[in-house]
Amino acid sequence: MPYRSARSLLVVLYATLLVAALLLLLWPDSAHGDTAIHKCRDAAGTIHYQDEPCAPGTGMRTPVIATVPATPVDSADFFALPAPTAPRPPPEPSAAPPREAPPPLFRCERYDGAERYVTSDPVPRRTHVPLWTMLGDAGSGGGQYTIVEDRCTPMSPREQCAHWRERRGEISTRRRQAFKAELATLDVELAEVRGTLAAHCGG
């Protein structure tokens, strides 16, 4: 008797499971959470989301978000370092404009070697001397005279700048020892020499 009761209970349980399986297979898709969502707008303009279709004239289209395909990225390009840029060369220093050559000067020596001087006159200084002084005989020449010139040679720009610097020092020394009445004249000379040095010799 107990055996039959257990067998009947198993049959009933098996039949119950079979019916439950059939019900699950026949259950509508809405029971699994796949119910369609409808976007509706009522007469007041309020938007509602519901699982039932909207009333005629109140339905709204649900926006569709387009999926942008991802652009494939090459791993080599992703990890590649940017090419090093060549360093720019330093700007070349602007060349200083060439200085204008100072006014020509001439270093001269007197015809007899008794004097040396500097002049800006390109024409050598001339002197009338007795002819006998050139011949070396006091009895010759008969009282005649001749013209002799000093020997002059042009100075290079470097020699001229050295001359003007020396001249500046001489005037400065004289100015320290000069009387008050002489200062104005010496100041003019010193200003001219300084201007020449600044314009042609760099100071």
PLY file of the C-alpha trace (Angstrom):
ply
format ascii 1.0
element vertex 203
property float x
property float y
property float z
element edge 202
property int vertex1
property int vertex2
end_header
0.00 0.00 0.00
2.69 2.53 0.84
4.51 1.65 -2.39
1.47 2.45 -4.47
0.96 5.74 -2.67
4.57 6.81 -3.36
4.25 5.78 -7.01
1.06 7.79 -7.38
2.73 10.80 -5.78
5.63 10.61 -8.25
3.22 10.39 -11.18
1.36 13.44 -9.94
4.64 15.37 -9.43
5.89 14.41 -12.91
2.63 15.52 -14.50
2.79 18.82 -12.60
6.36 19.50 -13.83
5.34 18.63 -17.39
2.42 21.06 -17.27
4.70 23.79 -15.83
7.22 23.28 -18.64
4.50 23.57 -21.25
3.19 26.76 -19.64
6.69 28.28 -19.72
7.09 27.43 -23.40
3.70 28.87 -24.26
4.11 31.99 -22.04
4.03 35.26 -24.08
7.28 37.17 -24.65
6.00 40.04 -22.53
6.41 37.87 -19.46
10.17 37.73 -20.02
10.66 41.50 -19.93
10.81 42.01 -23.68
7.70 44.21 -23.70
7.93 47.03 -26.28
8.07 50.54 -24.78
5.82 53.14 -26.37
6.51 56.89 -26.11
3.25 58.82 -25.92
2.29 62.46 -25.38
-1.04 63.36 -23.81
-3.24 66.39 -24.50
-1.33 68.48 -21.90
1.94 67.81 -23.69
3.32 65.47 -21.00
5.39 62.57 -22.32
4.67 59.09 -20.99
6.41 55.78 -21.52
4.12 52.71 -21.45
4.07 49.11 -22.58
0.70 49.50 -24.29
0.32 51.16 -27.66
-0.38 54.89 -27.59
-3.79 56.27 -28.33
-4.26 57.43 -31.93
-2.49 60.72 -32.55
-0.42 60.63 -29.32
2.40 58.34 -30.38
5.94 59.65 -30.77
8.88 58.12 -32.48
11.51 56.83 -30.15
14.87 58.34 -31.09
17.28 55.88 -32.57
20.91 56.36 -31.57
23.13 55.40 -34.45
26.18 53.47 -33.51
29.34 54.98 -34.96
31.68 52.24 -36.08
34.97 52.42 -34.31
37.90 53.35 -36.49
40.55 50.68 -36.31
43.76 51.95 -34.82
47.03 50.45 -35.81
48.99 49.59 -32.70
52.18 50.60 -34.46
50.76 54.07 -35.12
49.37 54.33 -31.61
52.65 53.66 -29.89
54.84 55.41 -32.46
56.68 58.42 -31.12
56.61 61.65 -33.12
59.61 62.14 -35.31
62.14 64.42 -33.64
62.35 67.83 -35.19
65.73 69.17 -36.09
66.80 72.01 -33.78
66.70 75.39 -35.36
70.07 76.97 -35.86
70.65 80.05 -33.72
70.02 83.27 -35.57
73.12 84.71 -37.09
74.23 87.93 -35.46
73.52 90.87 -37.64
76.71 92.14 -39.12
77.60 95.63 -37.99
77.70 98.07 -40.87
81.25 98.81 -41.95
82.64 102.04 -40.58
83.39 104.79 -42.97
87.08 105.41 -43.42
88.29 108.49 -41.54
89.31 111.55 -43.53
92.74 111.03 -45.11
95.76 112.07 -43.12
99.39 112.30 -44.16
102.48 111.82 -42.06
105.08 114.26 -43.29
108.74 115.02 -42.69
110.35 118.36 -43.42
112.72 118.37 -46.37
115.75 118.60 -44.08
114.44 116.10 -41.50
114.14 118.76 -38.79
110.41 118.32 -38.24
107.75 115.60 -38.39
104.06 116.38 -38.42
100.61 115.09 -39.47
98.40 117.01 -41.88
95.19 116.53 -43.83
96.46 118.61 -46.76
97.27 116.25 -49.65
99.67 118.83 -51.16
103.13 118.66 -49.57
104.35 121.84 -47.97
106.84 123.74 -50.11
109.75 125.88 -48.97
112.04 128.31 -50.84
115.62 127.62 -49.86
118.94 128.91 -51.18
120.28 126.69 -53.91
123.63 126.31 -52.22
121.97 124.56 -49.25
120.92 121.79 -51.60
124.27 121.63 -53.36
126.28 121.67 -50.15
128.58 124.47 -51.33
128.15 127.95 -49.88
130.02 129.48 -52.79
127.82 128.02 -55.50
124.34 129.00 -56.56
124.99 132.68 -56.96
122.20 133.73 -54.62
119.64 131.63 -56.40
116.74 129.89 -54.64
114.94 126.65 -55.27
111.67 125.13 -54.10
111.72 121.93 -52.07
108.78 119.84 -50.82
108.31 117.94 -47.59
108.15 114.16 -47.86
104.59 112.94 -47.05
103.05 109.49 -47.04
99.33 108.63 -46.53
98.41 107.02 -43.22
96.43 103.79 -42.99
93.06 103.83 -41.14
94.69 102.09 -38.17
97.44 104.68 -38.03
94.89 107.47 -38.24
92.86 106.06 -35.32
96.03 105.72 -33.25
96.86 109.34 -34.09
93.43 110.62 -33.02
93.58 108.69 -29.74
96.99 110.14 -29.05
95.66 113.56 -29.92
92.75 113.08 -27.48
95.18 112.29 -24.70
97.30 115.35 -25.45
94.30 117.69 -25.41
92.99 116.17 -22.17
96.39 116.70 -20.54
96.59 120.29 -21.75
93.06 120.93 -20.51
93.94 119.88 -16.98
96.83 122.35 -16.96
95.22 125.16 -18.97
93.97 128.51 -17.75
90.26 129.15 -17.59
90.37 131.33 -20.70
91.79 128.43 -22.75
89.20 125.83 -21.71
86.60 126.81 -24.31
89.04 126.36 -27.21
90.36 123.07 -25.85
86.81 121.79 -25.31
85.99 122.44 -28.97
89.12 120.59 -30.11
88.43 117.71 -27.75
84.82 117.40 -28.97
86.00 117.25 -32.60
88.54 114.55 -31.83
86.02 112.50 -29.88
83.50 112.81 -32.70
86.06 111.57 -35.23
86.94 108.61 -33.02
83.30 107.70 -32.45
82.43 107.91 -36.15
85.43 106.13 -37.65
87.32 104.28 -34.92
84.70 102.96 -32.49
85.52 105.44 -29.77
0 1
1 2
2 3
3 4
4 5
5 6
6 7
7 8
8 9
9 10
10 11
11 12
12 13
13 14
14 15
15 16
16 17
17 18
18 19
19 20
20 21
21 22
22 23
23 24
24 25
25 26
26 27
27 28
28 29
29 30
30 31
31 32
32 33
33 34
34 35
35 36
36 37
37 38
38 39
39 40
40 41
41 42
42 43
43 44
44 45
45 46
46 47
47 48
48 49
49 50
50 51
51 52
52 53
53 54
54 55
55 56
56 57
57 58
58 59
59 60
60 61
61 62
62 63
63 64
64 65
65 66
66 67
67 68
68 69
69 70
70 71
71 72
72 73
73 74
74 75
75 76
76 77
77 78
78 79
79 80
80 81
81 82
82 83
83 84
84 85
85 86
86 87
87 88
88 89
89 90
90 91
91 92
92 93
93 94
94 95
95 96
96 97
97 98
98 99
99 100
100 101
101 102
102 103
103 104
104 105
105 106
106 107
107 108
108 109
109 110
110 111
111 112
112 113
113 114
114 115
115 116
116 117
117 118
118 119
119 120
120 121
121 122
122 123
123 124
124 125
125 126
126 127
127 128
128 129
129 130
130 131
131 132
132 133
133 134
134 135
135 136
136 137
137 138
138 139
139 140
140 141
141 142
142 143
143 144
144 145
145 146
146 147
147 148
148 149
149 150
150 151
151 152
152 153
153 154
154 155
155 156
156 157
157 158
158 159
159 160
160 161
161 162
162 163
163 164
164 165
165 166
166 167
167 168
168 169
169 170
170 171
171 172
172 173
173 174
174 175
175 176
176 177
177 178
178 179
179 180
180 181
181 182
182 183
183 184
184 185
185 186
186 187
187 188
188 189
189 190
190 191
191 192
192 193
193 194
194 195
195 196
196 197
197 198
198 199
199 200
200 201
201 202
